[in-house]
Amino acid sequence: MKDQIILTGIHGFGYHGVFDHERKDGQDFFVDLTLDIDLTALLTQMRSKIPLIMQRSQILLSRR
């Protein structure tokens, strides 16, 4: 199985660069990122831990 994580419109502002005016005035940086990743192993691990997570959640909720 192949999964995809897409992050778009990431914006940062930095005061660095090659030229003096880039370090003085700063500049915007924009990134769009697409990750192709197989999450099968992670999801398998998470599924095996869901009962424990639910049990602990119930304990925490019962203490309120």
PDB file with SEQRES, HELIX, SHEET and CRYST1 records, atoms N, CA, C and O in Angstrom:
SEQRES   1 A   64  MET LYS ASP GLN ILE ILE LEU THR GLY ILE HIS GLY PHE          
SEQRES   2 A   64  GLY TYR HIS GLY VAL PHE ASP HIS GLU ARG LYS ASP GLY          
SEQRES   3 A   64  GLN ASP PHE PHE VAL ASP LEU THR LEU ASP ILE ASP LEU          
SEQRES   4 A   64  THR ALA LEU LEU THR GLN MET ARG SER LYS ILE PRO LEU          
SEQRES   5 A   64  ILE MET GLN ARG SER GLN ILE LEU LEU SER ARG ARG              
HELIX    1 AA1 ASP A   20  ASP A   25  1                                   6    
HELIX    2 AA2 THR A   40  SER A   62  1                                  23    
SHEET    1 AA1 2 ASP A   3  GLY A  14  0                                        
SHEET    2 AA1 2 GLN A  27  ILE A  37 -1                                        
CRYST1    1.000    1.000    1.000  90.00  90.00  90.00 P 1           1          
ATOM      1  N   MET A   1       0.847  -1.174   0.000  1.00  0.00           N  
ATOM      2  CA  MET A   1       0.000   0.000   0.000  1.00  0.00           C  
ATOM      3  C   MET A   1       0.895   1.241   0.000  1.00  0.00           C  
ATOM      4  O   MET A   1       1.915   1.278   0.689  1.00  0.00           O  
ATOM      5  N   LYS A   2       0.518   2.222  -0.754  1.00  0.00           N  
ATOM      6  CA  LYS A   2       1.270   3.464  -0.799  1.00  0.00           C  
ATOM      7  C   LYS A   2       0.377   4.588  -0.298  1.00  0.00           C  
ATOM      8  O   LYS A   2      -0.747   4.762  -0.769  1.00  0.00           O  
ATOM      9  N   ASP A   3       0.882   5.335   0.645  1.00  0.00           N  
ATOM     10  CA  ASP A   3       0.130   6.447   1.207  1.00  0.00           C  
ATOM     11  C   ASP A   3       0.802   7.750   0.795  1.00  0.00           C  
ATOM     12  O   ASP A   3       1.957   7.774   0.370  1.00  0.00           O  
ATOM     13  N   GLN A   4       0.045   8.826   0.935  1.00  0.00           N  
ATOM     14  CA  GLN A   4       0.579  10.115   0.536  1.00  0.00           C  
ATOM     15  C   GLN A   4       0.176  11.163   1.569  1.00  0.00           C  
ATOM     16  O   GLN A   4      -0.991  11.262   1.948  1.00  0.00           O  
ATOM     17  N   ILE A   5       1.146  11.931   2.011  1.00  0.00           N  
ATOM     18  CA  ILE A   5       0.909  13.053   2.903  1.00  0.00           C  
ATOM     19  C   ILE A   5       1.238  14.309   2.102  1.00  0.00           C  
ATOM     20  O   ILE A   5       2.334  14.440   1.556  1.00  0.00           O  
ATOM     21  N   ILE A   6       0.275  15.232   2.038  1.00  0.00           N  
ATOM     22  CA  ILE A   6       0.461  16.452   1.253  1.00  0.00           C  
ATOM     23  C   ILE A   6       0.324  17.654   2.176  1.00  0.00           C  
ATOM     24  O   ILE A   6      -0.692  17.822   2.850  1.00  0.00           O  
ATOM     25  N   LEU A   7       1.353  18.481   2.198  1.00  0.00           N  
ATOM     26  CA  LEU A   7       1.335  19.735   2.951  1.00  0.00           C  
ATOM     27  C   LEU A   7       1.542  20.854   1.944  1.00  0.00           C  
ATOM     28  O   LEU A   7       2.533  20.861   1.214  1.00  0.00           O  
ATOM     29  N   THR A   8       0.611  21.799   1.903  1.00  0.00           N  
ATOM     30  CA  THR A   8       0.735  22.892   0.938  1.00  0.00           C  
ATOM     31  C   THR A   8       0.656  24.235   1.655  1.00  0.00           C  
ATOM     32  O   THR A   8       0.034  24.369   2.709  1.00  0.00           O  
ATOM     33  N   GLY A   9       1.295  25.202   1.061  1.00  0.00           N  
ATOM     34  CA  GLY A   9       1.223  26.559   1.575  1.00  0.00           C  
ATOM     35  C   GLY A   9       2.035  26.800   2.835  1.00  0.00           C  
ATOM     36  O   GLY A   9       1.712  27.698   3.612  1.00  0.00           O  
ATOM     37  N   ILE A  10       3.079  26.019   3.052  1.00  0.00           N  
ATOM     38  CA  ILE A  10       3.938  26.252   4.209  1.00  0.00           C  
ATOM     39  C   ILE A  10       4.706  27.550   3.950  1.00  0.00           C  
ATOM     40  O   ILE A  10       5.322  27.725   2.898  1.00  0.00           O  
ATOM     41  N   HIS A  11       4.655  28.449   4.925  1.00  0.00           N  
ATOM     42  CA  HIS A  11       5.282  29.754   4.749  1.00  0.00           C  
ATOM     43  C   HIS A  11       6.245  30.033   5.887  1.00  0.00           C  
ATOM     44  O   HIS A  11       5.944  29.781   7.053  1.00  0.00           O  
ATOM     45  N   GLY A  12       7.399  30.553   5.531  1.00  0.00           N  
ATOM     46  CA  GLY A  12       8.371  30.979   6.532  1.00  0.00           C  
ATOM     47  C   GLY A  12       9.021  32.270   6.078  1.00  0.00           C  
ATOM     48  O   GLY A  12       9.031  32.590   4.889  1.00  0.00           O  
ATOM     49  N   PHE A  13       9.559  32.998   7.022  1.00  0.00           N  
ATOM     50  CA  PHE A  13      10.253  34.240   6.709  1.00  0.00           C  
ATOM     51  C   PHE A  13      11.621  34.169   7.360  1.00  0.00           C  
ATOM     52  O   PHE A  13      11.734  33.845   8.542  1.00  0.00           O  
ATOM     53  N   GLY A  14      12.659  34.470   6.595  1.00  0.00           N  
ATOM     54  CA  GLY A  14      14.005  34.337   7.146  1.00  0.00           C  
ATOM     55  C   GLY A  14      14.910  35.483   6.770  1.00  0.00           C  
ATOM     56  O   GLY A  14      14.739  36.116   5.728  1.00  0.00           O  
ATOM     57  N   TYR A  15      15.869  35.740   7.627  1.00  0.00           N  
ATOM     58  CA  TYR A  15      16.875  36.774   7.406  1.00  0.00           C  
ATOM     59  C   TYR A  15      18.209  36.107   7.092  1.00  0.00           C  
ATOM     60  O   TYR A  15      19.158  36.207   7.869  1.00  0.00           O  
ATOM     61  N   HIS A  16      18.276  35.443   5.978  1.00  0.00           N  
ATOM     62  CA  HIS A  16      19.527  34.813   5.568  1.00  0.00           C  
ATOM     63  C   HIS A  16      19.553  34.750   4.055  1.00  0.00           C  
ATOM     64  O   HIS A  16      18.519  34.851   3.395  1.00  0.00           O  
ATOM     65  N   GLY A  17      20.718  34.586   3.529  1.00  0.00           N  
ATOM     66  CA  GLY A  17      20.861  34.524   2.089  1.00  0.00           C  
ATOM     67  C   GLY A  17      22.291  34.808   1.689  1.00  0.00           C  
ATOM     68  O   GLY A  17      23.179  34.941   2.532  1.00  0.00           O  
ATOM     69  N   VAL A  18      22.496  34.900   0.402  1.00  0.00           N  
ATOM     70  CA  VAL A  18      23.832  35.133  -0.141  1.00  0.00           C  
ATOM     71  C   VAL A  18      24.151  36.630  -0.121  1.00  0.00           C  
ATOM     72  O   VAL A  18      25.280  37.034   0.157  1.00  0.00           O  
ATOM     73  N   PHE A  19      23.143  37.433  -0.418  1.00  0.00           N  
ATOM     74  CA  PHE A  19      23.359  38.874  -0.564  1.00  0.00           C  
ATOM     75  C   PHE A  19      23.049  39.617   0.730  1.00  0.00           C  
ATOM     76  O   PHE A  19      22.245  39.163   1.545  1.00  0.00           O  
ATOM     77  N   ASP A  20      23.704  40.773   0.906  1.00  0.00           N  
ATOM     78  CA  ASP A  20      23.498  41.583   2.115  1.00  0.00           C  
ATOM     79  C   ASP A  20      22.037  41.966   2.306  1.00  0.00           C  
ATOM     80  O   ASP A  20      21.518  41.894   3.420  1.00  0.00           O  
ATOM     81  N   HIS A  21      21.366  42.376   1.224  1.00  0.00           N  
ATOM     82  CA  HIS A  21      19.967  42.810   1.354  1.00  0.00           C  
ATOM     83  C   HIS A  21      19.057  41.658   1.787  1.00  0.00           C  
ATOM     84  O   HIS A  21      18.029  41.906   2.419  1.00  0.00           O  
ATOM     85  N   GLU A  22      19.395  40.430   1.472  1.00  0.00           N  
ATOM     86  CA  GLU A  22      18.596  39.279   1.923  1.00  0.00           C  
ATOM     87  C   GLU A  22      18.709  39.109   3.439  1.00  0.00           C  
ATOM     88  O   GLU A  22      17.730  38.787   4.112  1.00  0.00           O  
ATOM     89  N   ARG A  23      19.897  39.328   3.957  1.00  0.00           N  
ATOM     90  CA  ARG A  23      20.095  39.209   5.403  1.00  0.00           C  
ATOM     91  C   ARG A  23      19.524  40.404   6.155  1.00  0.00           C  
ATOM     92  O   ARG A  23      19.106  40.272   7.306  1.00  0.00           O  
ATOM     93  N   LYS A  24      19.503  41.587   5.505  1.00  0.00           N  
ATOM     94  CA  LYS A  24      18.986  42.800   6.145  1.00  0.00           C  
ATOM     95  C   LYS A  24      17.454  42.858   6.086  1.00  0.00           C  
ATOM     96  O   LYS A  24      16.805  43.087   7.107  1.00  0.00           O  
ATOM     97  N   ASP A  25      16.886  42.656   4.922  1.00  0.00           N  
ATOM     98  CA  ASP A  25      15.446  42.831   4.713  1.00  0.00           C  
ATOM     99  C   ASP A  25      14.650  41.549   4.945  1.00  0.00           C  
ATOM    100  O   ASP A  25      13.450  41.602   5.216  1.00  0.00           O  
ATOM    101  N   GLY A  26      15.298  40.424   4.842  1.00  0.00           N  
ATOM    102  CA  GLY A  26      14.589  39.149   4.966  1.00  0.00           C  
ATOM    103  C   GLY A  26      13.840  38.816   3.688  1.00  0.00           C  
ATOM    104  O   GLY A  26      13.762  39.618   2.757  1.00  0.00           O  
ATOM    105  N   GLN A  27      13.297  37.616   3.671  1.00  0.00           N  
ATOM    106  CA  GLN A  27      12.533  37.194   2.501  1.00  0.00           C  
ATOM    107  C   GLN A  27      11.593  36.060   2.869  1.00  0.00           C  
ATOM    108  O   GLN A  27      11.802  35.332   3.840  1.00  0.00           O  
ATOM    109  N   ASP A  28      10.550  35.936   2.059  1.00  0.00           N  
ATOM    110  CA  ASP A  28       9.557  34.873   2.249  1.00  0.00           C  
ATOM    111  C   ASP A  28      10.049  33.589   1.606  1.00  0.00           C  
ATOM    112  O   ASP A  28      10.726  33.600   0.577  1.00  0.00           O  
ATOM    113  N   PHE A  29       9.691  32.487   2.240  1.00  0.00           N  
ATOM    114  CA  PHE A  29       9.952  31.159   1.684  1.00  0.00           C  
ATOM    115  C   PHE A  29       8.643  30.391   1.697  1.00  0.00           C  
ATOM    116  O   PHE A  29       7.950  30.363   2.714  1.00  0.00           O  
ATOM    117  N   PHE A  30       8.298  29.766   0.579  1.00  0.00           N  
ATOM    118  CA  PHE A  30       7.073  28.986   0.460  1.00  0.00           C  
ATOM    119  C   PHE A  30       7.423  27.570   0.030  1.00  0.00           C  
ATOM    120  O   PHE A  30       8.281  27.364  -0.828  1.00  0.00           O  
ATOM    121  N   VAL A  31       6.756  26.601   0.631  1.00  0.00           N  
ATOM    122  CA  VAL A  31       7.040  25.202   0.307  1.00  0.00           C  
ATOM    123  C   VAL A  31       5.726  24.438   0.172  1.00  0.00           C  
ATOM    124  O   VAL A  31       4.828  24.582   1.002  1.00  0.00           O  
ATOM    125  N   ASP A  32       5.623  23.643  -0.854  1.00  0.00           N  
ATOM    126  CA  ASP A  32       4.586  22.628  -1.000  1.00  0.00           C  
ATOM    127  C   ASP A  32       5.314  21.288  -0.959  1.00  0.00           C  
ATOM    128  O   ASP A  32       6.323  21.105  -1.641  1.00  0.00           O  
ATOM    129  N   LEU A  33       4.806  20.360  -0.166  1.00  0.00           N  
ATOM    130  CA  LEU A  33       5.516  19.117   0.067  1.00  0.00           C  
ATOM    131  C   LEU A  33       4.578  17.932  -0.130  1.00  0.00           C  
ATOM    132  O   LEU A  33       3.462  17.919   0.389  1.00  0.00           O  
ATOM    133  N   THR A  34       5.038  16.940  -0.880  1.00  0.00           N  
ATOM    134  CA  THR A  34       4.297  15.693  -1.043  1.00  0.00           C  
ATOM    135  C   THR A  34       5.212  14.539  -0.641  1.00  0.00           C  
ATOM    136  O   THR A  34       6.300  14.374  -1.194  1.00  0.00           O  
ATOM    137  N   LEU A  35       4.761  13.750   0.322  1.00  0.00           N  
ATOM    138  CA  LEU A  35       5.521  12.595   0.789  1.00  0.00           C  
ATOM    139  C   LEU A  35       4.809  11.326   0.348  1.00  0.00           C  
ATOM    140  O   LEU A  35       3.648  11.115   0.699  1.00  0.00           O  
ATOM    141  N   ASP A  36       5.481  10.489  -0.407  1.00  0.00           N  
ATOM    142  CA  ASP A  36       4.971   9.164  -0.747  1.00  0.00           C  
ATOM    143  C   ASP A  36       5.620   8.200   0.235  1.00  0.00           C  
ATOM    144  O   ASP A  36       6.841   8.048   0.262  1.00  0.00           O  
ATOM    145  N   ILE A  37       4.782   7.550   1.043  1.00  0.00           N  
ATOM    146  CA  ILE A  37       5.310   6.730   2.134  1.00  0.00           C  
ATOM    147  C   ILE A  37       4.383   5.545   2.371  1.00  0.00           C  
ATOM    148  O   ILE A  37       3.169   5.647   2.191  1.00  0.00           O  
ATOM    149  N   ASP A  38       4.954   4.444   2.768  1.00  0.00           N  
ATOM    150  CA  ASP A  38       4.166   3.261   3.102  1.00  0.00           C  
ATOM    151  C   ASP A  38       3.954   3.248   4.617  1.00  0.00           C  
ATOM    152  O   ASP A  38       4.901   3.045   5.378  1.00  0.00           O  
ATOM    153  N   LEU A  39       2.725   3.462   5.047  1.00  0.00           N  
ATOM    154  CA  LEU A  39       2.395   3.517   6.473  1.00  0.00           C  
ATOM    155  C   LEU A  39       1.844   2.197   7.009  1.00  0.00           C  
ATOM    156  O   LEU A  39       1.320   2.154   8.122  1.00  0.00           O  
ATOM    157  N   THR A  40       1.955   1.130   6.237  1.00  0.00           N  
ATOM    158  CA  THR A  40       1.394  -0.157   6.638  1.00  0.00           C  
ATOM    159  C   THR A  40       1.933  -0.622   7.985  1.00  0.00           C  
ATOM    160  O   THR A  40       1.154  -1.014   8.854  1.00  0.00           O  
ATOM    161  N   ALA A  41       3.242  -0.589   8.175  1.00  0.00           N  
ATOM    162  CA  ALA A  41       3.836  -1.063   9.432  1.00  0.00           C  
ATOM    163  C   ALA A  41       3.384  -0.203  10.603  1.00  0.00           C  
ATOM    164  O   ALA A  41       3.080  -0.724  11.676  1.00  0.00           O  
ATOM    165  N   LEU A  42       3.337   1.098  10.406  1.00  0.00           N  
ATOM    166  CA  LEU A  42       2.896   1.997  11.469  1.00  0.00           C  
ATOM    167  C   LEU A  42       1.445   1.720  11.849  1.00  0.00           C  
ATOM    168  O   LEU A  42       1.112   1.651  13.032  1.00  0.00           O  
ATOM    169  N   LEU A  43       0.594   1.565  10.857  1.00  0.00           N  
ATOM    170  CA  LEU A  43      -0.821   1.303  11.141  1.00  0.00           C  
ATOM    171  C   LEU A  43      -1.014  -0.036  11.832  1.00  0.00           C  
ATOM    172  O   LEU A  43      -1.880  -0.169  12.696  1.00  0.00           O  
ATOM    173  N   THR A  44      -0.223  -1.020  11.464  1.00  0.00           N  
ATOM    174  CA  THR A  44      -0.291  -2.326  12.129  1.00  0.00           C  
ATOM    175  C   THR A  44       0.079  -2.181  13.600  1.00  0.00           C  
ATOM    176  O   THR A  44      -0.597  -2.743  14.462  1.00  0.00           O  
ATOM    177  N   GLN A  45       1.135  -1.439  13.898  1.00  0.00           N  
ATOM    178  CA  GLN A  45       1.534  -1.196  15.282  1.00  0.00           C  
ATOM    179  C   GLN A  45       0.443  -0.452  16.039  1.00  0.00           C  
ATOM    180  O   GLN A  45       0.122  -0.795  17.176  1.00  0.00           O  
ATOM    181  N   MET A  46      -0.121   0.561  15.408  1.00  0.00           N  
ATOM    182  CA  MET A  46      -1.148   1.363  16.077  1.00  0.00           C  
ATOM    183  C   MET A  46      -2.387   0.530  16.387  1.00  0.00           C  
ATOM    184  O   MET A  46      -2.972   0.658  17.462  1.00  0.00           O  
ATOM    185  N   ARG A  47      -2.783  -0.315  15.455  1.00  0.00           N  
ATOM    186  CA  ARG A  47      -3.970  -1.153  15.678  1.00  0.00           C  
ATOM    187  C   ARG A  47      -3.781  -2.066  16.888  1.00  0.00           C  
ATOM    188  O   ARG A  47      -4.721  -2.304  17.647  1.00  0.00           O  
ATOM    189  N   SER A  48      -2.571  -2.569  17.061  1.00  0.00           N  
ATOM    190  CA  SER A  48      -2.329  -3.471  18.189  1.00  0.00           C  
ATOM    191  C   SER A  48      -2.337  -2.715  19.516  1.00  0.00           C  
ATOM    192  O   SER A  48      -2.529  -3.323  20.569  1.00  0.00           O  
ATOM    193  N   LYS A  49      -2.131  -1.394  19.479  1.00  0.00           N  
ATOM    194  CA  LYS A  49      -2.082  -0.604  20.708  1.00  0.00           C  
ATOM    195  C   LYS A  49      -3.395   0.097  21.029  1.00  0.00           C  
ATOM    196  O   LYS A  49      -3.533   0.662  22.114  1.00  0.00           O  
ATOM    197  N   ILE A  50      -4.356   0.078  20.124  1.00  0.00           N  
ATOM    198  CA  ILE A  50      -5.621   0.776  20.345  1.00  0.00           C  
ATOM    199  C   ILE A  50      -6.328   0.299  21.603  1.00  0.00           C  
ATOM    200  O   ILE A  50      -6.794   1.141  22.371  1.00  0.00           O  
ATOM    201  N   PRO A  51      -6.437  -1.011  21.864  1.00  0.00           N  
ATOM    202  CA  PRO A  51      -7.106  -1.418  23.113  1.00  0.00           C  
ATOM    203  C   PRO A  51      -6.435  -0.843  24.363  1.00  0.00           C  
ATOM    204  O   PRO A  51      -7.127  -0.435  25.296  1.00  0.00           O  
ATOM    205  N   LEU A  52      -5.109  -0.805  24.394  1.00  0.00           N  
ATOM    206  CA  LEU A  52      -4.389  -0.257  25.538  1.00  0.00           C  
ATOM    207  C   LEU A  52      -4.635   1.243  25.659  1.00  0.00           C  
ATOM    208  O   LEU A  52      -4.836   1.756  26.760  1.00  0.00           O  
ATOM    209  N   ILE A  53      -4.619   1.942  24.534  1.00  0.00           N  
ATOM    210  CA  ILE A  53      -4.881   3.387  24.543  1.00  0.00           C  
ATOM    211  C   ILE A  53      -6.293   3.662  25.043  1.00  0.00           C  
ATOM    212  O   ILE A  53      -6.498   4.569  25.849  1.00  0.00           O  
ATOM    213  N   MET A  54      -7.267   2.888  24.573  1.00  0.00           N  
ATOM    214  CA  MET A  54      -8.655   3.073  25.017  1.00  0.00           C  
ATOM    215  C   MET A  54      -8.779   2.798  26.511  1.00  0.00           C  
ATOM    216  O   MET A  54      -9.478   3.522  27.220  1.00  0.00           O  
ATOM    217  N   GLN A  55      -8.115   1.771  26.987  1.00  0.00           N  
ATOM    218  CA  GLN A  55      -8.159   1.430  28.408  1.00  0.00           C  
ATOM    219  C   GLN A  55      -7.584   2.564  29.244  1.00  0.00           C  
ATOM    220  O   GLN A  55      -8.187   2.965  30.239  1.00  0.00           O  
ATOM    221  N   ARG A  56      -6.447   3.074  28.858  1.00  0.00           N  
ATOM    222  CA  ARG A  56      -5.823   4.176  29.591  1.00  0.00           C  
ATOM    223  C   ARG A  56      -6.670   5.435  29.524  1.00  0.00           C  
ATOM    224  O   ARG A  56      -6.745   6.183  30.498  1.00  0.00           O  
ATOM    225  N   SER A  57      -7.312   5.678  28.382  1.00  0.00           N  
ATOM    226  CA  SER A  57      -8.184   6.848  28.252  1.00  0.00           C  
ATOM    227  C   SER A  57      -9.350   6.754  29.226  1.00  0.00           C  
ATOM    228  O   SER A  57      -9.724   7.748  29.848  1.00  0.00           O  
ATOM    229  N   GLN A  58      -9.920   5.577  29.360  1.00  0.00           N  
ATOM    230  CA  GLN A  58     -11.046   5.378  30.283  1.00  0.00           C  
ATOM    231  C   GLN A  58     -10.595   5.612  31.726  1.00  0.00           C  
ATOM    232  O   GLN A  58     -11.339   6.188  32.520  1.00  0.00           O  
ATOM    233  N   ILE A  59      -9.404   5.177  32.064  1.00  0.00           N  
ATOM    234  CA  ILE A  59      -8.879   5.392  33.421  1.00  0.00           C  
ATOM    235  C   ILE A  59      -8.735   6.888  33.678  1.00  0.00           C  
ATOM    236  O   ILE A  59      -9.122   7.378  34.739  1.00  0.00           O  
ATOM    237  N   LEU A  60      -8.177   7.613  32.707  1.00  0.00           N  
ATOM    238  CA  LEU A  60      -8.007   9.045  32.873  1.00  0.00           C  
ATOM    239  C   LEU A  60      -9.345   9.754  32.983  1.00  0.00           C  
ATOM    240  O   LEU A  60      -9.501  10.655  33.807  1.00  0.00           O  
ATOM    241  N   LEU A  61     -10.312   9.361  32.164  1.00  0.00           N  
ATOM    242  CA  LEU A  61     -11.622   9.991  32.210  1.00  0.00           C  
ATOM    243  C   LEU A  61     -12.354   9.703  33.524  1.00  0.00           C  
ATOM    244  O   LEU A  61     -13.090  10.550  34.031  1.00  0.00           O  
ATOM    245  N   SER A  62     -12.147   8.510  34.066  1.00  0.00           N  
ATOM    246  CA  SER A  62     -12.842   8.163  35.306  1.00  0.00           C  
ATOM    247  C   SER A  62     -12.266   8.921  36.501  1.00  0.00           C  
ATOM    248  O   SER A  62     -12.922   9.014  37.538  1.00  0.00           O  
ATOM    249  N   ARG A  63     -11.071   9.457  36.379  1.00  0.00           N  
ATOM    250  CA  ARG A  63     -10.455  10.224  37.472  1.00  0.00           C  
ATOM    251  C   ARG A  63     -10.957  11.660  37.529  1.00  0.00           C  
ATOM    252  O   ARG A  63     -10.701  12.356  38.511  1.00  0.00           O  
ATOM    253  N   ARG A  64     -11.649  12.108  36.526  1.00  0.00           N  
ATOM    254  CA  ARG A  64     -12.140  13.509  36.498  1.00  0.00           C  
ATOM    255  C   ARG A  64     -13.344  13.684  37.367  1.00  0.00           C  
ATOM    256  O   ARG A  64     -13.882  14.787  37.460  1.00  0.00           O  
TER     257      ARG A  64                                                      
END                                                                             
